[in-house]
Amino acid sequence: LNRVMARFVLLLLPIALCMVAAIIPLLLWQWDRKRRNVRPPVSEKMLRPPGESLRLKIQLLDEKIDFALTMSVVAGAIFGLCLYGFSLQVRRAPNVIEIVVIGVFFVPFVAYGCFRLFRLIKERSNYQLGFDGERFVGELLSRLMLENCYVFHDFPADKKWNIDHIIVAPTGVFVVETKTLRKQDAPPGKRDNTIVYDGKRLEFPHETHDYGLQQAKDNARWLSTWLGAATGEKVFVRPILTFPGWWVESRVNGEDIKVVNPKQIRSIIFSVSASLSEEQRKRIIHQLDQTCRDVEF
């Protein structure tokens, strides 16, 4: 038994050395930064860019994916080394029963790691899609700043949710909720890039639902209340729901929410009559800027 344990320890030694070799450079880097008192050159905080909340979620998921991948690989490697060490000890290849007995200790870790990895990768893919959509819409909205508009992204309304985009134009305040959906081949008689809005529901090529409608309305209502309390005067906020890459056919007029392709947002903003004085607009912009400026350099 002592000989088996000794060989097992010798087989695990390369893995331990590799882990130590990976950790030491990180510890040295942290020690060096602390020793030299290194700090960012800019202390002023920056405005939140499009999709900042999703970027942070993706970053957290990347760490979880690394852990799940490491657990699967290490457990699999130890399982293989155990089989190899056992074969050296008994001087023959292990049979099925022996493989099963040894695998009982390691296969659950490998299986859980693989299952966890699959779930995390799928979740990350969805977050990445949403992030890319918000970044695409944010790029289009940034052009409005050439027309005397202020645009804020990823407004942190609460620790659990945010408002994708806020536009403060001479014509009023608008919230934009971005929903990014993948496309697939449409059934016969339908177009695979078109959404039909009837005033209550959204008809997609494969299904009909109210995805995002109530959320955009709630965001506008919440922001109206928040700005009213922050500025001391009533502020009306209009909601816009947008789907990057989709053409939207609206079959209603005068609806309380606009559902459009991102490229149509500009025409909506400048199609309404001006409702803000310049002084009121400055107070709104100041409050939004103070809240959205929380990104460290």
C-alpha positions in Angstrom: 0.0 0.0 0.0 2.9 2.4 0.8 4.4 1.7 -2.6 1.1 2.5 -4.3 0.7 5.7 -2.5 4.3 6.7 -3.2 3.7 6.2 -7.0 0.4 8.0 -6.8 2.1 11.0 -5.2 4.8 11.0 -7.8 2.2 11.0 -10.6 0.4 14.0 -9.0 3.6 15.9 -8.5 3.7 17.3 -12.1 0.1 18.6 -11.8 1.0 20.3 -8.5 4.1 21.9 -10.0 2.1 23.2 -12.9 -0.5 24.8 -10.6 2.2 26.4 -8.5 3.9 27.7 -11.6 0.6 29.3 -12.7 0.0 30.9 -9.3 3.4 32.3 -8.6 3.5 34.9 -11.4 0.1 36.3 -10.3 1.3 36.6 -6.7 4.5 38.3 -7.9 2.6 40.7 -10.1 0.3 41.7 -7.2 3.3 42.1 -4.8 5.2 44.2 -7.4 2.2 46.6 -7.9 1.7 47.0 -4.1 5.5 47.6 -3.6 5.6 50.3 -6.3 2.2 51.8 -5.2 0.9 51.6 -8.7 -2.5 53.3 -9.3 -4.5 54.6 -12.3 -3.5 57.9 -13.8 -7.1 59.2 -13.8 -9.2 59.3 -10.6 -12.3 60.7 -12.3 -15.0 58.1 -13.0 -16.4 57.6 -16.5 -19.9 57.2 -17.8 -21.3 53.7 -18.3 -20.9 52.5 -21.8 -23.6 50.5 -23.6 -24.2 47.0 -22.1 -22.0 47.6 -19.0 -24.2 45.4 -16.8 -24.0 42.6 -19.3 -20.3 43.0 -19.7 -19.9 42.5 -15.9 -22.1 39.4 -16.0 -20.1 38.0 -18.9 -16.9 38.6 -17.0 -18.3 36.8 -14.0 -19.5 33.9 -16.2 -16.0 33.7 -17.7 -14.6 33.1 -14.3 -17.2 30.4 -13.6 -16.5 28.8 -17.0 -12.7 28.7 -16.2 -13.4 27.0 -12.8 -15.8 24.4 -14.4 -13.3 23.7 -17.2 -10.4 23.4 -14.7 -12.4 21.0 -12.5 -13.3 18.8 -15.4 -9.8 18.7 -16.8 -8.1 18.1 -13.4 -10.6 15.4 -12.4 -10.2 13.7 -15.7 -6.4 13.9 -15.5 -6.3 12.5 -12.0 -8.6 9.7 -13.1 -6.3 8.8 -15.9 -3.2 9.0 -13.7 -4.9 6.7 -11.1 -5.6 4.1 -13.8 -2.0 4.4 -15.0 -0.6 4.1 -11.5 -2.9 1.1 -10.8 -1.7 -0.6 -14.0 1.9 -0.1 -13.0 1.3 -1.6 -9.6 -0.5 -4.8 -10.8 1.5 -5.0 -14.0 -1.5 -5.3 -16.2 -4.3 -3.1 -17.7 -7.2 -2.6 -15.3 -10.4 -4.5 -16.1 -13.9 -3.0 -16.3 -14.7 -3.5 -12.7 -11.5 -1.9 -11.5 -12.1 1.1 -13.9 -15.6 1.5 -12.5 -14.4 1.3 -8.9 -11.7 4.0 -9.5 -14.1 6.0 -11.6 -16.7 6.3 -8.8 -14.4 8.8 -7.1 -13.7 11.0 -10.2 -16.4 10.6 -12.9 -19.0 12.6 -10.9 -16.7 15.5 -10.8 -16.0 15.3 -14.6 -19.7 14.8 -15.4 -20.8 17.7 -13.2 -18.0 19.9 -14.6 -19.1 19.1 -18.2 -22.8 19.7 -17.4 -22.0 22.9 -15.6 -19.8 24.0 -18.4 -22.5 23.5 -21.0 -25.0 25.5 -19.0 -22.6 28.4 -18.4 -21.5 28.5 -22.1 -25.2 28.7 -23.2 -25.9 31.4 -20.7 -22.8 33.3 -21.7 -23.9 33.1 -25.4 -27.2 34.7 -24.6 -25.6 37.5 -22.6 -23.1 38.1 -25.4 -26.0 38.4 -27.8 -27.7 41.0 -25.6 -24.4 42.8 -25.1 -23.8 43.1 -28.8 -27.3 44.3 -29.4 -27.0 47.1 -26.8 -23.6 48.1 -28.2 -25.1 48.2 -31.8 -28.0 50.4 -30.6 -25.7 52.5 -28.6 -23.6 53.2 -31.6 -26.6 54.4 -33.6 -27.8 56.6 -30.7 -24.4 58.2 -30.3 -25.1 60.0 -33.6 -27.9 61.9 -31.9 -25.4 63.8 -29.8 -24.5 65.8 -33.0 -28.1 67.0 -32.9 -28.2 68.5 -29.4 -29.2 65.3 -27.7 -27.6 63.6 -24.6 -27.5 59.9 -24.5 -26.9 57.7 -21.4 -26.4 54.0 -21.4 -27.1 51.2 -18.9 -28.7 53.5 -16.3 -28.4 51.7 -12.9 -31.9 52.0 -11.7 -31.4 49.3 -9.1 -28.9 46.6 -8.1 -31.0 44.0 -10.0 -32.0 45.9 -13.1 -31.0 48.8 -15.4 -32.4 50.9 -18.2 -30.6 50.2 -21.5 -30.6 53.7 -23.0 -31.9 57.1 -22.1 -32.1 60.0 -24.6 -32.6 63.6 -23.5 -33.5 65.5 -26.6 -34.9 69.0 -27.0 -38.3 67.2 -27.7 -38.3 65.3 -24.4 -36.9 62.3 -22.5 -37.0 58.8 -24.0 -36.1 55.4 -22.6 -35.0 52.7 -25.1 -35.3 49.0 -24.2 -33.2 46.8 -26.5 -34.1 43.2 -27.2 -31.8 41.2 -29.3 -33.2 38.0 -30.8 -31.7 35.4 -33.1 -33.3 34.7 -36.4 -34.3 31.4 -38.0 -36.0 30.2 -41.1 -39.7 31.3 -41.0 -42.7 29.1 -41.8 -44.2 29.3 -45.2 -46.0 32.6 -45.8 -44.0 34.6 -43.2 -40.8 36.6 -43.4 -37.9 35.7 -41.1 -37.0 39.3 -40.4 -40.3 40.9 -39.6 -42.2 41.6 -36.3 -45.8 42.8 -36.5 -47.1 44.9 -33.6 -50.8 45.2 -33.1 -50.8 47.5 -30.1 -50.9 44.7 -27.5 -48.7 41.8 -28.7 -45.7 41.2 -31.0 -46.1 38.6 -33.8 -42.8 37.0 -34.6 -42.3 34.4 -37.4 -42.6 31.5 -35.0 -44.6 32.9 -32.0 -46.6 35.7 -30.6 -46.1 37.3 -27.2 -45.6 40.7 -25.5 -41.8 40.3 -25.0 -40.4 43.6 -23.7 -43.5 45.8 -24.0 -44.4 46.0 -20.3 -40.7 46.3 -19.3 -40.2 49.3 -21.5 -43.4 50.9 -20.2 -42.4 50.2 -16.6 -38.9 51.7 -17.2 -40.4 54.9 -18.6 -42.8 55.2 -15.6 -40.1 54.5 -13.1 -37.7 57.0 -14.7 -40.4 59.6 -14.8 -41.0 59.2 -11.1 -37.2 59.2 -10.3 -36.5 62.4 -12.4 -39.5 64.1 -10.9 -38.2 63.5 -7.4 -34.6 64.4 -8.4 -35.4 67.6 -10.2 -38.5 68.7 -8.2 -40.7 69.0 -11.3 -42.8 66.7 -13.4 -41.0 64.9 -16.2 -42.8 62.9 -18.9 -40.8 60.0 -20.3 -41.7 58.1 -23.5 -40.8 54.4 -23.9 -39.3 52.9 -27.1 -38.8 49.2 -27.6 -36.3 48.3 -30.3 -35.2 45.0 -32.0 -31.8 45.2 -33.7 -31.8 43.6 -37.2 -35.6 43.2 -37.3 -38.1 45.2 -39.4 -41.2 46.2 -37.3 -44.6 46.7 -38.8 -46.8 48.7 -36.5 -50.6 48.4 -37.2 -51.7 51.0 -34.7 -51.5 54.7 -34.5 -51.0 56.8 -31.4 -49.8 53.9 -29.3 -48.3 54.6 -25.8 -45.1 52.8 -26.8 -43.1 52.8 -30.0 -41.8 49.5 -31.3 -39.2 50.0 -34.0 -36.0 49.1 -35.6 -33.1 51.0 -34.0 -32.6 53.0 -37.3 -36.1 54.5 -36.8 -35.5 55.9 -33.4 -34.2 59.3 -34.6 -37.4 60.0 -36.6 -39.5 59.2 -33.6 -37.6 61.5 -31.3 -37.8 64.5 -33.7 -41.4 63.8 -34.7 -42.9 65.1 -31.4 -43.2 68.7 -30.2 -40.7 70.2 -27.9 -41.6 69.7 -24.2 -38.5 70.7 -22.3 -37.1 74.1 -21.5 -33.3 74.4 -21.7 -33.0 74.8 -18.0 -35.1 71.8 -17.3 -33.1 69.7 -19.7 -29.9 70.8 -17.9 -31.2 69.6 -14.6 -32.3 66.3 -16.0 -28.9 65.8 -17.7 -27.1 66.6 -14.5 -29.0 64.0 -12.5 -28.5 61.3 -15.1 -24.8 62.1 -15.4 -24.2 61.9 -11.7 -25.8 58.4 -11.5 -24.3 57.0 -14.7 -20.8 58.2 -13.9 -19.6 55.2 -11.8 -17.1 53.4 -14.0 -13.5 53.3 -12.6 -10.6 54.1 -15.0 
